[in-house]
Amino acid sequence: MASQDWFDKDFYKVLGVSKDVTPAELKKAYRKLARKYHPDSNPGNPAAEAKFKEISEAHSVIGDPAQRKEYDAVRAMGGGARFTAPRPGGGQAGGFDDVFGGMFGGGARQQHPGYSYEQGGFDDLLGGMFGRGQGGGFGTSSGGFRGYGGPTRGRDVVASTTVDFITATHGDQITLQTQDGRAIKVKIPAGVADGQKIKLRGQGQHSPDGGEAGDIVLTVNVRKHPVFERDGLNLRVAVPVTFVEAALGATIEVPTLGGAPVKLRIAAGTPSGRVLRVKGRGVVTPKGTGDLLAEVQVAVPSHLSKDAEEKLMAFAEAVPKENPRDDLLAKARD
C-alpha cells in the first residue's frame, strides 16, 4: 500500500473501532465484519466484495503492531496532506516526500516503498470445523505470500476429518461445514487410506484483492472396523472355527464388508492361521480390486463336560503319538 493512502484512509473508522482499541477487541471487530461481508456470504454482490477488501486492507495495517505504529505516526502529522506542485527549481514545497524523507532518513525526494503483507486473521474464522458429527477441524493455515506488485494469493488451510471404514473403502461424497457456515462437498475416493491427504483446490481463503484463492489440504482419518482390516487393496478378517470343523472339514459362512456373507469350504485338517482367499471381495478402486483374506483361527472350548472330557482323552489315546513342535525345536537348534 502506498503511504499516501494512510493520510486518506481512516482504518479505525473502516473497522468501527476507536484509536485505543486493544488487539483482542480489534480482532473481534474484524472477524464480525469479515463474516458479514465475505464473498461466500454475499455471492454476486460487488459492493460486499469491495467492503470485504476494504476491511481486510484496514486490518492488515492496524492489526500488525509495527505497521499500526507507523500508521498512527503518519496520521498524527496531519490529515489531508497531498503531493504539492514542484518548485521552480525542481524541489518540493513541504509536500508528501518531505514527510517521508524525514521519517525514513532519505533526501527530500526519497519515496517510501510500498507495503506488501500477508493476509492474517481469516484463518481464525475457519478454526474448529469439519463435522457431520465427526472429529476433525481446521488446524493451521499456510502459504498465501504476496509478491510485490501482484495480487495476494489466498492462504491455504490445513484441515482434517474422520470417516468410517466403509466410507473410506467404498468411497462417498460428504459435506463438511466451516465455522462461518460455508458448506463444502468433498468426494472421498474409494480406498482412501488412514492419514491420506486430499487437496481441495480453490476452497481455502479468498484473496483480499482479487487474486487466486488458496486450497484446503484435508487429512482423512479412518475409524477402525471391529471385524475387517486393510492390507493394501485386500481386506483381512479373522474367522473362528471349531476344532471339529478344522479336523473333519466343513462349509462355513464368512462376512463381507457391506454385503451378504459368502460360503467357504474348510478342508479337513486345516490348521489355525491358514489364510483362505475370496477373489474380488476386497477394496474396489479404479486402479484395481483386492481380495478378502479369511484367516482361520481354531477356537478351543473353554469348558468341557465330564463326558466330553473323557471322550477327548480317549481320542488323544487313539491318534498317533506325534509332537507338532518337533520341527520347530529342530530348526531352533540348527
C-alpha positions as CSV (number, residue, x, y, z in Angstrom):
1,M,0.0,0.0,0.0
2,A,1.3,3.5,-0.8
3,S,1.9,5.6,2.3
4,Q,-0.1,8.4,0.7
5,D,-3.2,6.2,1.3
6,W,-2.5,6.3,5.0
7,F,-3.3,10.0,5.0
8,D,-6.5,9.4,3.1
9,K,-8.0,6.4,4.8
10,D,-9.2,6.1,8.4
11,F,-8.8,2.4,9.1
12,Y,-10.2,2.7,12.6
13,K,-13.4,4.1,11.1
14,V,-13.5,1.3,8.5
15,L,-13.4,-1.3,11.2
16,G,-15.7,0.7,13.5
17,V,-13.2,0.9,16.4
18,S,-11.6,3.6,18.4
19,K,-7.9,4.5,18.1
20,D,-7.1,3.0,21.5
21,V,-8.7,-0.4,20.6
22,T,-6.9,-3.4,22.1
23,P,-5.7,-6.2,19.9
24,A,-8.3,-8.5,21.2
25,E,-11.1,-6.0,20.5
26,L,-9.7,-5.3,17.1
27,K,-9.7,-9.0,16.2
28,K,-13.2,-9.4,17.4
29,A,-14.5,-6.4,15.3
30,Y,-12.6,-7.7,12.2
31,R,-14.0,-11.2,12.5
32,K,-17.5,-9.9,12.8
33,L,-17.2,-7.7,9.7
34,A,-15.4,-10.4,7.7
35,R,-18.3,-12.8,8.4
36,K,-20.8,-10.2,7.3
37,Y,-19.1,-9.1,4.1
38,H,-17.3,-12.3,3.0
39,P,-18.0,-13.1,-0.7
40,D,-19.2,-16.5,0.1
41,S,-22.0,-15.0,2.3
42,N,-22.8,-12.4,-0.5
43,P,-22.5,-14.2,-3.9
44,G,-22.7,-11.8,-6.8
45,N,-22.7,-8.7,-4.6
46,P,-19.8,-6.4,-5.8
47,A,-20.5,-3.9,-3.0
48,A,-20.0,-6.5,-0.3
49,E,-16.8,-7.8,-2.0
50,A,-15.4,-4.2,-2.1
51,K,-16.3,-3.8,1.5
52,F,-14.5,-7.1,2.4
53,K,-11.4,-5.9,0.6
54,E,-11.6,-2.6,2.4
55,I,-11.8,-4.2,5.9
56,S,-9.1,-6.7,5.0
57,E,-6.8,-3.8,4.0
58,A,-7.5,-1.9,7.2
59,H,-6.9,-5.0,9.4
60,S,-3.7,-5.8,7.6
61,V,-2.3,-2.5,8.7
62,I,-3.6,-1.8,12.2
63,G,-3.7,-5.5,13.0
64,D,0.1,-5.5,12.7
65,P,1.7,-3.8,15.7
66,A,4.6,-2.4,13.7
67,Q,2.5,-1.1,10.8
68,R,-0.1,0.3,13.2
69,K,2.7,2.3,15.0
70,E,3.8,3.8,11.6
71,Y,0.2,4.4,10.6
72,D,-0.6,6.3,13.8
73,A,2.6,8.4,13.4
74,V,1.8,9.3,9.8
75,R,-1.8,10.2,10.7
76,A,-0.6,12.3,13.6
77,M,1.3,14.6,11.2
78,G,-2.0,15.9,9.9
79,G,-4.7,14.6,7.7
80,G,-5.4,15.8,4.2
81,A,-1.7,16.0,3.1
82,R,-1.3,15.9,-0.6
83,F,1.6,16.0,-3.1
84,T,2.5,19.6,-3.9
85,A,3.5,21.0,-7.2
86,P,7.3,21.2,-7.8
87,R,9.0,24.4,-7.0
88,P,10.5,26.4,-9.9
89,G,14.0,24.7,-9.2
90,G,12.8,21.2,-9.0
91,G,12.2,21.0,-5.2
92,Q,9.1,20.2,-3.3
93,A,7.4,22.7,-1.0
94,G,6.9,20.8,2.2
95,G,4.9,18.1,0.5
96,F,4.5,14.3,0.9
97,D,8.1,13.4,0.1
98,D,9.4,15.8,2.8
99,V,7.3,14.0,5.4
100,F,8.7,10.5,4.5
101,G,12.2,11.8,3.8
102,G,12.3,12.8,7.4
103,M,10.8,9.6,8.7
104,F,12.9,7.2,6.8
105,G,16.1,9.0,6.6
106,G,16.3,9.9,2.9
107,G,16.6,13.1,1.0
108,A,13.7,15.5,0.2
109,R,12.7,13.4,-2.9
110,Q,13.1,9.9,-1.3
111,Q,9.9,7.9,-1.7
112,H,8.6,5.4,0.9
113,P,8.5,1.9,-0.6
114,G,5.1,0.3,-1.0
115,Y,4.0,-2.3,1.6
116,S,3.4,-6.0,0.9
117,Y,1.7,-8.1,3.6
118,E,0.4,-11.5,4.3
119,Q,-3.3,-11.5,4.9
120,G,-3.9,-12.6,8.5
121,G,-6.8,-13.2,10.8
122,F,-9.2,-15.0,8.5
123,D,-7.9,-18.4,9.4
124,D,-9.4,-17.8,12.8
125,L,-12.8,-17.8,11.1
126,L,-12.3,-21.3,9.8
127,G,-10.9,-22.7,13.0
128,G,-12.7,-25.6,14.7
129,M,-14.7,-27.0,11.9
130,F,-15.4,-30.1,9.8
131,G,-18.2,-32.0,11.1
132,R,-21.0,-34.2,10.1
133,G,-20.7,-35.4,13.6
134,Q,-17.1,-36.5,13.1
135,G,-14.0,-35.3,14.8
136,G,-11.6,-33.1,12.9
137,G,-11.2,-29.5,12.0
138,F,-9.1,-26.8,10.6
139,G,-5.8,-26.5,12.3
140,T,-3.4,-24.1,10.7
141,S,-3.1,-22.1,7.6
142,S,-0.1,-21.8,5.4
143,G,1.0,-20.2,2.1
144,G,-0.5,-17.0,0.8
145,F,2.6,-15.0,0.4
146,R,2.3,-11.9,-1.8
147,G,4.9,-10.9,-4.3
148,Y,5.5,-7.2,-4.6
149,G,3.2,-5.6,-7.2
150,G,1.0,-8.6,-7.7
151,P,-2.3,-9.8,-6.2
152,T,-2.3,-11.8,-3.0
153,R,-3.0,-15.5,-3.2
154,G,-5.5,-16.6,-0.6
155,R,-3.9,-18.7,2.2
156,D,-4.0,-22.5,2.2
157,V,-5.9,-24.1,5.1
158,V,-4.8,-27.3,6.8
159,A,-7.8,-29.4,7.9
160,S,-8.8,-32.9,8.9
161,T,-11.9,-35.0,9.1
162,T,-12.7,-38.6,10.2
163,V,-14.7,-41.0,8.1
164,D,-16.0,-44.5,8.9
165,F,-14.3,-47.6,7.5
166,I,-17.0,-48.4,4.9
167,T,-16.9,-44.8,3.5
168,A,-13.1,-45.0,3.2
169,T,-13.3,-48.4,1.5
170,H,-16.2,-47.8,-0.9
171,G,-15.9,-44.0,-1.4
172,D,-18.6,-41.5,-0.9
173,Q,-19.4,-37.7,-1.1
174,I,-19.6,-36.0,2.2
175,T,-20.4,-32.4,3.2
176,L,-18.2,-30.5,5.6
177,Q,-19.1,-27.2,7.1
178,T,-16.9,-24.2,8.1
179,Q,-17.5,-22.2,11.2
180,D,-18.8,-19.3,9.1
181,G,-21.5,-21.6,7.6
182,R,-19.9,-22.4,4.3
183,A,-20.7,-26.0,3.1
184,I,-18.1,-27.8,1.2
185,K,-18.8,-31.1,-0.7
186,V,-15.8,-33.4,-0.6
187,K,-15.5,-36.6,-2.7
188,I,-13.8,-39.3,-0.7
189,P,-12.2,-41.7,-3.2
190,A,-12.7,-45.4,-2.8
191,G,-9.7,-47.0,-1.0
192,V,-8.5,-43.8,0.7
193,A,-6.0,-44.8,3.4
194,D,-5.8,-43.6,7.0
195,G,-3.8,-40.3,7.1
196,Q,-4.0,-39.7,3.4
197,K,-4.3,-36.1,2.3
198,I,-6.7,-34.7,-0.2
199,K,-6.2,-31.2,-1.8
200,L,-9.4,-29.2,-2.4
201,R,-8.3,-26.6,-4.9
202,G,-9.6,-23.1,-4.6
203,Q,-11.6,-23.9,-1.4
204,G,-9.2,-22.1,1.0
205,Q,-9.1,-18.5,2.0
206,H,-10.2,-16.0,-0.6
207,S,-7.7,-13.4,-1.8
208,P,-8.4,-9.9,-0.3
209,D,-7.5,-8.2,-3.6
210,G,-8.8,-10.4,-6.4
211,G,-6.0,-13.0,-6.5
212,E,-6.2,-16.7,-6.7
213,A,-8.0,-18.5,-3.8
214,G,-6.0,-20.8,-1.5
215,D,-6.5,-24.5,-1.1
216,I,-7.7,-26.8,1.7
217,V,-5.3,-29.6,2.4
218,L,-7.6,-32.2,4.1
219,T,-6.2,-35.1,6.1
220,V,-8.6,-38.1,6.1
221,N,-8.6,-40.2,9.3
222,V,-10.3,-43.6,9.1
223,R,-12.0,-45.2,12.0
224,K,-11.1,-48.8,12.7
225,H,-13.6,-51.5,11.9
226,P,-14.5,-54.1,14.5
227,V,-14.0,-57.0,12.1
228,F,-12.0,-56.0,9.0
229,E,-8.5,-54.6,8.5
230,R,-7.0,-53.1,5.4
231,D,-4.0,-54.8,3.7
232,G,-3.3,-52.7,0.6
233,L,-6.3,-53.4,-1.6
234,N,-7.1,-56.6,0.3
235,L,-9.4,-56.9,3.4
236,R,-8.4,-59.3,6.2
237,V,-10.9,-61.0,8.6
238,A,-10.2,-63.5,11.3
239,V,-12.6,-66.4,11.2
240,P,-13.0,-68.7,14.2
241,V,-13.7,-72.4,13.5
242,T,-14.3,-75.2,16.0
243,F,-11.8,-78.0,16.5
244,V,-14.1,-80.5,14.9
245,E,-14.6,-78.2,11.8
246,A,-10.9,-77.8,11.4
247,A,-10.2,-81.5,11.9
248,L,-13.0,-83.0,9.8
249,G,-13.7,-80.2,7.4
250,A,-16.8,-78.0,7.0
251,T,-18.5,-75.3,5.0
252,I,-18.7,-72.1,6.9
253,E,-20.1,-68.6,6.3
254,V,-17.6,-65.6,6.2
255,P,-18.8,-62.0,6.4
256,T,-18.0,-59.5,3.7
257,L,-17.8,-55.7,4.0
258,G,-21.2,-54.2,3.4
259,G,-22.6,-57.3,1.7
260,A,-24.0,-60.7,2.2
261,P,-21.8,-63.4,3.7
262,V,-20.0,-65.9,1.4
263,K,-19.6,-69.6,1.9
264,L,-16.1,-71.1,2.3
265,R,-15.0,-74.7,2.4
266,I,-12.7,-75.6,5.2
267,A,-10.6,-78.7,4.3
268,A,-10.1,-81.5,6.8
269,G,-7.1,-80.9,8.8
270,T,-7.0,-77.1,8.3
271,P,-4.5,-75.6,10.9
272,S,-5.0,-72.4,12.7
273,G,-3.5,-69.4,10.9
274,R,-4.2,-70.7,7.3
275,V,-5.5,-67.9,5.0
276,L,-8.3,-68.6,2.6
277,R,-8.8,-66.2,-0.3
278,V,-12.1,-64.9,-1.7
279,K,-11.4,-63.2,-5.0
280,G,-12.8,-59.7,-5.7
281,R,-14.3,-59.1,-2.3
282,G,-11.7,-56.6,-1.2
283,V,-11.3,-52.8,-1.9
284,V,-12.5,-51.8,-5.4
285,T,-10.7,-48.8,-6.9
286,P,-10.1,-47.6,-10.5
287,K,-6.5,-48.9,-10.1
288,G,-7.5,-52.4,-9.1
289,T,-9.6,-54.7,-6.9
290,G,-8.4,-56.6,-3.9
291,D,-9.5,-59.9,-2.3
292,L,-10.9,-60.9,1.0
293,L,-8.4,-62.8,3.1
294,A,-10.0,-65.1,5.7
295,E,-7.6,-66.3,8.4
296,V,-8.7,-69.4,10.2
297,Q,-8.5,-69.4,13.9
298,V,-9.2,-72.7,15.7
299,A,-11.4,-72.0,18.7
300,V,-10.6,-74.2,21.8
301,P,-13.6,-74.8,24.1
302,S,-13.1,-73.3,27.5
303,H,-15.4,-75.7,29.3
304,L,-15.9,-79.4,28.8
305,S,-18.4,-81.6,30.4
306,K,-17.2,-84.7,32.2
307,D,-18.4,-86.9,29.4
308,A,-16.8,-84.8,26.7
309,E,-13.5,-84.7,28.6
310,E,-13.4,-88.5,28.9
311,K,-14.2,-88.9,25.1
312,L,-11.4,-86.3,24.3
313,M,-8.9,-88.3,26.4
314,A,-10.0,-91.4,24.5
315,F,-9.4,-89.5,21.3
316,A,-6.0,-88.5,22.4
317,E,-5.1,-92.1,23.0
318,A,-6.3,-93.1,19.6
319,V,-4.4,-90.6,17.5
320,P,-0.7,-91.2,16.5
321,K,1.7,-90.0,19.1
322,E,3.2,-87.0,17.3
323,N,4.7,-83.9,18.7
324,P,3.8,-80.9,16.4
325,R,6.7,-79.0,17.9
326,D,9.4,-81.4,16.8
327,D,10.2,-79.5,13.6
328,L,10.2,-76.1,15.4
329,L,12.7,-77.4,18.0
330,A,14.9,-78.9,15.3
331,K,15.1,-75.7,13.4
332,A,15.9,-73.7,16.5
333,R,18.9,-76.0,17.1
334,D,20.3,-75.5,13.6
